[in-house]
Amino acid sequence: MIFDYGGNWSKNSTWYKIHQHINENKKQDDIIDLIDEIRKNLNKNALNLLKTALISVDNMSYVLDFLDVLKANMMENILLV
């Protein structure tokens, strides 16, 4: 999952390069395969969550918490069926 790259915001980290590519439109040739995979596998809503998470570490934590809530709700709905 893409969040495996999170946590390291150094200028050479994959997470920072994804941030630059997606949020700042700065081409990152060394991760183009990863960018292609992201665009191929994520729908519009997931891409919006990723863009939000890529803004800052705080936003990444917010998105992860939001995904935990969604997962819990989904599991609850499955158990009710």
N, CA, C and O of each residue as an XYZ file, in Angstrom:
324
protein
N       0.842     -1.186      0.000
C       0.000      0.000      0.000
C       0.887      1.250      0.000
O       2.014      1.244      0.496
N       0.341      2.304     -0.567
C       1.104      3.537     -0.724
C       1.552      4.114      0.605
O       2.602      4.754      0.667
N       0.786      3.908      1.676
C       1.148      4.489      2.965
C       2.375      3.818      3.567
O       2.921      4.305      4.557
N       2.815      2.711      2.985
C       4.066      2.099      3.419
C       5.250      3.045      3.198
O       6.284      2.919      3.854
N       5.090      3.988      2.276
C       6.150      4.944      1.985
C       6.089      6.159      2.901
O       6.991      6.996      2.869
N       5.048      6.272      3.712
C       4.847      7.435      4.573
C       5.802      7.469      5.751
O       6.529      6.512      6.023
N       5.779      8.593      6.438
C       6.584      8.730      7.640
C       7.938      9.365      7.407
O       8.475     10.012      8.306
N       8.500      9.198      6.229
C       9.802      9.777      5.929
C       9.596     10.902      4.917
O       9.311     10.653      3.746
N       9.744     12.135      5.381
C       9.526     13.295      4.524
C      10.840     13.948      4.100
O      10.847     15.117      3.713
N      11.946     13.217      4.166
C      13.204     13.795      3.699
C      13.110     14.042      2.189
O      12.306     13.416      1.498
N      13.919     14.939      1.702
C      13.844     15.365      0.296
C      14.077     14.232     -0.704
O      13.653     14.337     -1.855
N      14.730     13.171     -0.295
C      14.992     12.055     -1.196
C      14.063     10.869     -0.963
O      14.214      9.834     -1.612
N      13.112     11.001     -0.056
C      12.223      9.878      0.231
C      11.206      9.686     -0.888
O      10.856     10.631     -1.596
N      10.745      8.469     -1.032
C       9.731      8.161     -2.030
C       8.458      8.943     -1.745
O       7.837      9.472     -2.667
N       8.063      9.023     -0.474
C       6.840      9.742     -0.094
C       6.908     11.208     -0.546
O       5.944     11.735     -1.103
N       8.039     11.855     -0.306
C       8.200     13.257     -0.710
C       8.180     13.393     -2.230
O       7.610     14.348     -2.757
N       8.790     12.456     -2.930
C       8.792     12.495     -4.394
C       7.381     12.306     -4.953
O       7.010     12.947     -5.937
N       6.598     11.429     -4.328
C       5.202     11.253     -4.743
C       4.446     12.555     -4.506
O       3.662     12.994     -5.348
N       4.690     13.167     -3.349
C       4.075     14.466     -3.039
C       4.405     15.489     -4.123
O       3.510     16.167     -4.627
N       5.650     15.601     -4.476
C       6.054     16.575     -5.488
C       5.398     16.280     -6.833
O       4.946     17.191     -7.526
N       5.352     15.014     -7.191
C       4.799     14.635     -8.495
C       3.298     14.908     -8.557
O       2.807     15.490     -9.524
N       2.580     14.488     -7.528
C       1.117     14.586     -7.560
C       0.618     15.973     -7.161
O      -0.263     16.515     -7.828
N       1.146     16.550     -6.112
C       0.620     17.823     -5.614
C       1.297     19.051     -6.198
O       0.704     20.130     -6.204
N       2.509     18.919     -6.682
C       3.231     20.080     -7.213
C       3.546     19.955     -8.703
O       4.201     20.823     -9.279
N       3.070     18.858     -9.329
C       3.281     18.619    -10.761
C       4.749     18.686    -11.177
O       5.079     19.148    -12.269
N       5.629     18.211    -10.279
C       7.050     18.139    -10.602
C       7.380     16.703    -10.992
O       7.268     15.788    -10.176
N       7.777     16.517    -12.215
C       8.053     15.183    -12.742
C       9.175     14.509    -11.954
O      10.210     15.114    -11.675
N       8.948     13.253    -11.606
C       9.930     12.466    -10.859
C      10.208     11.179    -11.646
O       9.530     10.168    -11.463
N      11.205     11.235    -12.515
C      11.494     10.112    -13.408
C      11.820      8.820    -12.677
O      11.507      7.739    -13.176
N      12.441      8.906    -11.508
C      12.878      7.696    -10.815
C      11.733      6.922    -10.154
O      11.928      5.790     -9.713
N      10.539      7.527    -10.084
C       9.396      6.795     -9.508
C       8.225      6.729    -10.487
O       7.086      6.524    -10.068
N       8.487      6.898    -11.776
C       7.411      6.932    -12.769
C       6.598      5.640    -12.785
O       5.386      5.682    -12.994
N       7.244      4.491    -12.569
C       6.503      3.222    -12.528
C       5.537      3.199    -11.349
O       4.407      2.729    -11.479
N       5.977      3.705    -10.201
C       5.106      3.781     -9.023
C       3.945      4.733     -9.275
O       2.811      4.429     -8.905
N       4.206      5.873     -9.896
C       3.150      6.835    -10.219
C       2.138      6.208    -11.169
O       0.932      6.377    -10.989
N       2.616      5.490    -12.175
C       1.712      4.806    -13.104
C       0.849      3.778    -12.383
O      -0.346      3.665    -12.658
N       1.450      3.030    -11.465
C       0.713      2.035    -10.687
C      -0.347      2.702     -9.810
O      -1.467      2.204     -9.694
N       0.006      3.812     -9.205
C      -0.950      4.550     -8.370
C      -2.137      4.996     -9.218
O      -3.287      4.785     -8.832
N      -1.873      5.596    -10.341
C      -2.947      6.105    -11.204
C      -3.796      4.969    -11.767
O      -4.999      5.137    -11.963
N      -3.189      3.827    -12.024
C      -3.919      2.686    -12.576
C      -4.818      2.031    -11.527
O      -5.908      1.562    -11.855
N      -4.372      1.997    -10.273
C      -5.070      1.226     -9.250
C      -5.991      2.026     -8.334
O      -6.798      1.432     -7.619
N      -5.897      3.347     -8.333
C      -6.727      4.141     -7.438
C      -7.832      4.847     -8.210
O      -7.594      5.426     -9.270
N      -9.055      4.790     -7.658
C     -10.146      5.538     -8.277
C     -10.052      7.001     -7.865
O      -9.148      7.388     -7.124
N     -10.994      7.813     -8.351
C     -10.958      9.260     -8.101
C     -10.964      9.576     -6.608
O     -10.189     10.419     -6.156
N     -11.822      8.916     -5.836
C     -11.901      9.184     -4.396
C     -10.612      8.800     -3.680
O     -10.151      9.522     -2.796
N     -10.036      7.677     -4.056
C      -8.778      7.252     -3.441
C      -7.646      8.212     -3.795
O      -6.804      8.511     -2.949
N      -7.619      8.695     -5.032
C      -6.600      9.675     -5.414
C      -6.754     10.966     -4.622
O      -5.759     11.582     -4.240
N      -7.998     11.380     -4.372
C      -8.219     12.585     -3.557
C      -7.723     12.383     -2.129
O      -7.130     13.291     -1.546
N      -7.959     11.204     -1.560
C      -7.436     10.908     -0.221
C      -5.913     10.924     -0.223
O      -5.289     11.450      0.698
N      -5.321     10.345     -1.261
C      -3.859     10.338     -1.355
C      -3.316     11.759     -1.455
O      -2.343     12.099     -0.782
N      -3.935     12.590     -2.288
C      -3.486     13.978     -2.410
C      -3.581     14.692     -1.065
O      -2.695     15.470     -0.709
N      -4.643     14.432     -0.324
C      -4.799     15.038      1.000
C      -3.701     14.550      1.936
O      -3.096     15.345      2.655
N      -3.445     13.248      1.927
C      -2.417     12.676      2.796
C      -1.033     13.204      2.462
O      -0.173     13.307      3.336
N      -0.820     13.537      1.200
C       0.493     13.998      0.757
C       0.790     15.447      1.119
O       1.906     15.916      0.893
N      -0.164     16.153      1.665
C       0.051     17.559      2.014
C       1.013     17.692      3.189
O       1.918     18.527      3.168
N       0.812     16.862      4.216
C       1.654     16.972      5.411
C       1.540     15.692      6.234
O       0.689     14.843      5.967
N       2.392     15.566      7.221
C       2.345     14.416      8.124
C       1.020     14.418      8.893
O       0.427     13.359      9.098
N       0.553     15.589      9.317
C      -0.728     15.687     10.022
C      -1.878     15.218      9.137
O      -2.768     14.501      9.595
N      -1.857     15.622      7.877
C      -2.903     15.179      6.958
C      -2.826     13.676      6.726
O      -3.853     13.008      6.601
N      -1.616     13.148      6.670
C      -1.469     11.711      6.492
C      -2.096     10.982      7.681
O      -2.782      9.977      7.491
N      -1.874     11.465      8.888
C      -2.471     10.858     10.080
C      -3.985     10.952     10.031
O      -4.681     10.001     10.387
N      -4.502     12.103      9.587
C      -5.950     12.284      9.461
C      -6.540     11.260      8.489
O      -7.555     10.630      8.786
N      -5.904     11.099      7.336
C      -6.406     10.159      6.328
C      -6.343      8.730      6.856
O      -7.279      7.957      6.651
N      -5.269      8.372      7.524
C      -5.163      7.026      8.089
C      -6.258      6.779      9.127
O      -6.846      5.698      9.158
N      -6.534      7.764      9.970
C      -7.622      7.637     10.944
C      -8.969      7.500     10.240
O      -9.806      6.689     10.638
N      -9.172      8.293      9.198
C     -10.408      8.240      8.417
C     -10.583      6.849      7.792
O     -11.682      6.293      7.803
N      -9.507      6.299      7.255
C      -9.577      4.963      6.661
C      -9.877      3.898      7.717
O     -10.586      2.933      7.435
N      -9.349      4.064      8.915
C      -9.665      3.136     10.012
C     -11.147      3.162     10.340
O     -11.747      2.114     10.582
N     -11.748      4.355     10.350
C     -13.183      4.476     10.617
C     -13.982      3.811      9.504
O     -14.930      3.075      9.775
N     -13.609      4.061      8.267
C     -14.295      3.423      7.145
C     -14.203      1.906      7.223
O     -15.186      1.202      6.989
N     -13.027      1.413      7.550
C     -12.822     -0.037      7.660
C     -13.689     -0.618      8.776
O     -14.304     -1.668      8.594
N     -13.745      0.048      9.920
C     -14.566     -0.419     11.036
C     -16.036     -0.432     10.656
O     -16.749     -1.382     10.980
N     -16.500      0.607      9.975
C     -17.892      0.659      9.537
C     -18.198     -0.442      8.531
O     -19.264     -1.055      8.581
N     -17.273     -0.689      7.628
C     -17.465     -1.739      6.643
C     -17.549     -3.105      7.323
O     -18.405     -3.921      6.982
N     -16.663     -3.349      8.279
C     -16.681     -4.623      8.985
C     -17.974     -4.797      9.784
O     -18.524     -5.896      9.850
N     -18.451     -3.717     10.385
C     -19.702     -3.767     11.140
C     -20.867     -4.103     10.220
O     -21.736     -4.897     10.579
N     -20.888     -3.503      9.037
C     -21.944     -3.778      8.076
C     -21.895     -5.202      7.565
O     -22.938     -5.810      7.323
N     -20.708     -5.738      7.398
C     -20.561     -7.124      6.955
C     -21.101     -8.074      8.007
O     -21.775     -9.053      7.684
N     -20.803     -7.784      9.271
C     -21.260     -8.642     10.360
C     -22.780     -8.594     10.539
O     -23.378     -9.563     11.008
N     -23.401     -7.482     10.170
C     -24.847     -7.336     10.297
C     -25.612     -8.073      9.199
O     -26.807     -8.332      9.343
N     -24.945     -8.404      8.126
C     -25.598     -9.073      6.991
C     -25.767    -10.522      7.218
O     -26.299    -11.223      6.358
